[in-house]
Amino acid sequence: QIFTCHQVGEERKVPLATLAFQGQARFWWTAFVRKRRLHNDPPIEYWNDLRSAMRRRRIPSYYSTELMDKLQRLQQNNMSVEEYRQKMELHLMRARIKEEERLTIARFLSGLNFDIRDRVELLPYRDLDDLVQLCIRVEQQHLRKNSFDIKCFKCLGRGYIASQCPNKKIMILRRQHIYSSHDETSSTTSSDSESNNEEHQIENAYPYDGKLLMIRRLLGSQPNESHISQREKIFHTRCKILDKACSLIVDSGSCCNCCSTRLVDKLNLTPIPHPKPYQLHWLNEDGDIIMDKQVKVKFSIGNYEDQVVFDIVPMKAFHILLGRPWQFNKKTMHNGITKEITFTHKENKFVLHPLSPSKVIEDQVQMKLKREKEKKLLKKKKRSINP
């Protein structure tokens, strides 16, 4: 196109084109000219000869076969009719295929989706352009029909989503009860509507379901869940760390975020020096403990994912303890009856749900059995070393 625009003669096309070569292309052209001189070959003077040499250099021998294969396998699938036609024409041009229009029409029809092809084959058309326009019209009809299947969760209407809902009536479904309200001019109804919209944006984070860093699962009868309440329990849940289920509690009485040494050893986490070591009075046989190591742990509970720096503590009842620092940073709100913890993380509102008391007991028994099993193995090793 540049040559045609500037009316460049055939004898000047090759020098002008090679003058624009840069980098690797210039090195290739210099070596190519030198090689032709060594073999006493005539220099390239015509544009078509230069194009052929460049195609031999840059385009592999299987390129045409690969293009033909892509063209034969081309299907519409998730593409629109117009995108499908453009892709087919592009493959035809790249493969340098010139065929009769009736063959192109047959190729186009064979790759169409069945729901469009079955309708179009019954309609009259003159050429490829006419066929494409018919396909686009049929495609638009299908899109309108499918949009009617979309359901609004506010008014339960069809054909639109909640943000485009034309109905001012808001309906909330909670278990077996249905609450509905009409839009009014009063500020009370407006505030209720905003709170309802917020409820749909809350993400519930339930305990991670998995084996609790255990080899085998405990088999036995557990207390009836109906006889155990959350009244005297602290918040227990399970989190996921490196695809492992770990025990986690939230305790407002703790002055630090803690992580058990067992978790660090089992998951091969890398401790880091504590910037401000301190002495902690821990209720076990160790007495006062010097806290001089920390570890950065990435964990998740449902869709809630976070990374927290924990102090490493030799605790046995659980793997992770989120104390006052975490609650302060997240500005958590605690429901004293359901034990649910609500907070905002990365502009998303989360509600952490606790484990049932029976699940908490099951986790504690599993951890106890595992510790006892490891103690027995350790004793056997000591006996084998010192008979």
N, C-alpha and C positions, 0 to 999 in steps of 0.2 A: 504493500500500500504506500509506503514511503517512496519507493522507487517510482511508482506510477504518479504520485502527487508531484514529485519534482522532475518528472520526465527524464529519469536517468537512463542512459543508453546501456545496451547489453554489455559493452566492453568495460563500463565503469562500475557495474554492480558488484563484482567480486572484490576489487580493491577497496571500495567503500565499506562493504560488509566486514571484510577481514580487519579493516582499520578500527572497527568498533569492538573487536575481540579484547577481552581482559582476563587476567589471571590464568587459570588452567586452559581456557580456550586459546589464548595467545600462545602458550607454550606448545599446545598440540599443533597449532597451525604452523609454527616455526619448524617443529620437528617433521611435520608432514611434507612441507615444501623441500626441506633438506633431503628427505628420503627419496622424493621423486627425482631430484637432481642426481642423486647417486645412482639411481636406476635408469637414468637418461629418459625419464618419462616427460611428456610435454606438460607445461604448467596448466593449472586449472584457470580457464578464462571465462567460462560461462556459468551463470547462476545455477542452472539445473545440475551441473557437475558438482558444484560446491555443496548443494543440498544433499546430493547422493552420498558424498564423502562424509558429511556430518551425520547423516542417518546411519551409515555403517559404523561410525565411531560411537555414537551415543545410544542408538536403539538396538537392543539385543535381537537375536535371530528369532526368538520365540514370541516377540511382541505381537506380531500379526495374528499368530495362532491364539494367543491369550485374549486379544480383542475379540476375535471371532467366538471364542468360548463364552466370554462375558455377554456378547450380543445374543447368543443362542439361549443362555440361561436367564436373560433379563426378564424379571417379573415386576408387576406394579407394587404388590404388597402394601406397605404403608405409605407409599408415595401418592401424591395427587395425580390426576390424569395429565395435567400440564407438565409436571416434573417428570413423569414417566416418559412422555413424548420427547422432552428435551434430552433426557439421558439416552434414549434410543438413537436420536439423530446425532448426538455427540459420538457414540460408538460407531455409527455408520461412517461418519466423516473421518474419524481417526483410522478406521480400518480401510478407508478408501474403497468402499463398496458402493457401486452404482447399480441399482436394481430397478426393475419396473415397479410402478406405484402399486399394482395389485399385490406384488410380493411383500412390499412394505406394509400394506394394509393387513395382510394375513399375519405378518410378524407382530404388528401392533395389537391385533385382536387376541393372539395366542397368549400374550403376556398380561392382558387385563385381568382384574379381579372378576370372579365368576358372577357376582351380583350385578356388575355393570355390563359385562359381556353378554349375559343372557338377555338383557333388555335391549341392548343396541343391535344385536343380530336380527331382531324382528323389525327394525326401523330402516327406512330407505336412506341412502346417502350416495353422493356422487364421487367424492374423492377423499383423500386422507384428511384434509382440513375440515371437511364437512363431518367426517366421522369423529374427529377430535372434539368438535363443538357439541355433537350429540352426547358423547361420553361425559363431557363437563356438565351438561344439563342433568343427566341422570345421576351423576355424582352429587350435585347440589341437592337433588331431591332426597337422596339417601341421607345426607347430612341433616336436612331439616327433619326427617323422620326420626333419626337417632337422637337429635336434641330433645325431642319430646319425651324420651325415656329418662332424661335427667330429672332428679327429684330434689326439691327444696326441703331441707331438714327443718325449716321454721314453720312453714304453712302446709308442708307435705304436698305442695303443688308440683306439676310436671312442666318441663320445658325450660327451666331456668334454675340457677343456683341461688343460695341464700343471699349473696351480696346484690343480686339483681331482682330480688323478690318484690313484685308489685303489690303484694298483699300486706297491709299494715298489721294484720293479726299475727301475733307471735305465739307459737305453741311449743311447750316444753314437755317432754316425756320423761318421767321419773318412775322407774319400776312399773307399777300397775296404775299409776295415777297420771292424769293428763291435766296440765294447767295451761290456760289460754288467757291472753289479755289483749285488749284493743288499744290502738294508738290514740292517745288523748293529748290535749294541749297542755295538761298539767305537768309540772316538773317531776312529780312523783312517778308517773308512768314512764317518763323519759329515763329517769335514773334506774328503774327496774329493768327496762330494756337493755341499758348498757351493762348492768350486772349479769343479765342473761347471756349477752354476747360474750362476756368475759368467761363465763362458765364453760363455753364451748372451746375456749382457747387454752384451758387448763389441761396439762398433760399429767396423767396419773402414772406414778412410778411404783410398780408392784415389786415385791421381792424377787430376786433372780432365782429361777428354778433350776437347780443342779445339785450334784453331789458335793458335800461340803468338805473339799480337800480330803476326801475319804477314799479308801480302796473298795470297801464294801458298805452296803446299806444295812442299817439296823433292822432286824425283823423282830417284832414284838408288839404287844398291845400297848396303846397309848391312852392317856386319860381322855375322857369324853370332853370334846371341845365346848359343849353347851354348859358344863359345870365350871368352866374356867373363864374369868373375865380379865379385862385389861386394867382393872382398877388398881392393882398393886404391882403392875409391871412397868418397866421402862421400855423405851422404843427399841425393838429388835427387828432386824431385817437381814436379807442376804444381798450381797453385791457381787459383781463379776469383776475379777482381776485376772488378766491374761487368760481368759476363757476358763477360769476356775471360780467356783462358788465359794464365797467367804462370808463369815459371820460379821455383822456390823451392828453396833448400837449407837444411839445418840443419847448423851447424858449431859444435862446442863450443869451437873455438879463437878464436872472435870474442868480443870484449868488449862488443859492442853489437848491437842489431837494426838492420839496414840495409835501405834501399830505394834503388833506382837512380833517378838523375835522369831517365833515359829513361822509366821508368814514370810518374813524376810528370807529365812533359810530355805524354806520349801520352794519359793518362787525365784530364788537366786537374784533378789533385788540388791542394788548397789547402795550401801549406806554412805552418807556424807557427814562430815564433822558438824557438830552443832555450833552455830555462831555464838551462842551464849549458854554454855553448860550450866546446869543447876541441879540441885538435890531434891529428889522427890521421895516422899514417904509413901511406900506402897504396902498394902495390907497383905503381905505374904511372909514367908520365912526369910526373905532376903533383907527385910527392913528397909532402911533408906537406900535409894538408888541414885547414882550420878547419871544424869541424862546428858550424854556427850555425843550422841549420834542421832541422825535423822535419816529419813528416806522419802523420796518423792514417789507417790503411788497414784496411778491413773486407774480409776474405778468407774463403774456404771451401775445404775439401778434403773431398769427400764430404758427410757429415752434420755434420762439424766446422766450425763457424762461429765466428770470433773477430775481435776488433778490437784492433790493436796499434799503438803509436806507434813509428815507425821514424826513424832518422837518415838524412838524404838524402846519398847518396854517389855520385860519378860512376863507378860500376862497370859493366862491360859483359858479364861472363860470365853474369849471371843478374839477375833482377828484384828478388827478395826474399831476404834472408839472416836466418834466425832464429838468434841467437847464444845466449850463456850467460844473458842476462836472461830470455829466453823459456823456456829449459830449466829455469832455477831456479824460475820462477813456476809452471810446470806440473808440476814434480817428475818429469821425464821419465825413462824407462828405455829404454836403447838395447841392441838385440840386435846384437852384433858380427858375427854370421854372416849373418843375413837383412837386416840394416840396418833392421829395423822399430823404430819409436819408439812406446812405450806411455805414456799419461798419462791423467789424469782432468780433465775440463772440465765444469763445471756438473753435477756428480754423475753424469756419464756417462763410461764408460771407452772410450777411443779407441785404435786401433792404426793409425798411419800407415804405409803401404806405399810403398817407394821405386819410382822408375821403373827399368825395365831399363836396363842400360848402353847398349844400342843406341838406345833412346829418348833417353837423355841426349845421346849424340853427335848424333842427329838434331836435337834442340833447339838445341844449340850451333852447328851448321852453319847452321840457319835464321836464328839471330840474327846470325851473322857475315855472311851474304848480305844481310840486311836493312840492316845498318850500311854495308856497301860500296855498296849501291844508293843509300842516302841521301847518302853522300859524293859520289857521281857527280852526283846531282841538285844538290847544293850547289855543286859546281864549275861546272856548267853555268849556274847562276844568276849566279855571280860573273863568268863570262865574258860573259854577256849584259849585265850592268850595266857592266863595265869591259872593253870590247872591245880 
